[in-house]
């Protein structure tokens, strides 16, 4: 399956990750304790303005079965049970939240040599149905996704896309927002030795003829430190610096400045991820 196409959700992800991943303008802390016995625990806390929210999640692995349980500060319990290789190249997941009795959902993923199919159905009287598929290969993939709300008899999503991937670059073209916008993205590896990459994303809205774009870069200063930058047409400039101060433990500083704001106040964020 090394040459099979990635799921539809992966189309354009490489550029999207460079432009958005790890940017955070709050104070975030996470602590993970892996275990060789199959049980892992992660505690996460986020302070946003004057509010603090957090959660504790555990993951239990037994053979091809994975059970994830998360409890947050509002006493909500999220559970997900994943069965890998239910039959060849298929994975089934059952998830639900407590006390929301209508949150049950069943997901099925099937990977073929030339196709990747994902489906989801809500386990309630008026379920939300979702289906996505991608065909092609590891280098070239074409796909689409649809979502249908049976309660309102309306489509919640209807998107399509195509991607072309190589080790040194990736390009994607997508039709999003139920056919109301065209999104093009491109990421290129300038210097693999230093981890230098550049990416660009442009969105054209067909109904209003509006265009928007973002460009960004990533560079590894040394084996333990990396920096990212991003500039958008709305005047917002962002920067990120990430340091692996011990194995698998990261500290990330993010900043964003709105050059078009009347009284610009920089947004600052700090994230600390610890893993013994």
Secondary structure as UniProt FT lines:
FT   TURN            2..3
FT   HELIX           8..10
FT   TURN            11..12
FT   HELIX           13..20
FT   TURN            21..22
FT   STRAND          27..33
FT   TURN            36..37
FT   STRAND          39..48
FT   TURN            49..50
FT   STRAND          51..62
FT   TURN            63..64
FT   STRAND          65..72
FT   TURN            73..74
FT   STRAND          77..84
FT   TURN            88..89
FT   STRAND          90..98
FT   TURN            101..102
FT   STRAND          105..112
FT   TURN            113..114
FT   STRAND          115..122
FT   TURN            125..126
FT   STRAND          128..136
FT   STRAND          140..149
FT   TURN            150..153
FT   STRAND          154..166
FT   TURN            167..168
FT   STRAND          169..176
FT   TURN            177..180
FT   STRAND          181..191
FT   TURN            192..195
FT   STRAND          196..205
FT   TURN            206..209
FT   STRAND          210..222
FT   TURN            223..224
FT   STRAND          225..232
FT   TURN            233..234
FT   STRAND          236..246
FT   TURN            247..248
FT   STRAND          249..258
FT   TURN            259..260
FT   TURN            262..263
FT   STRAND          267..275
//
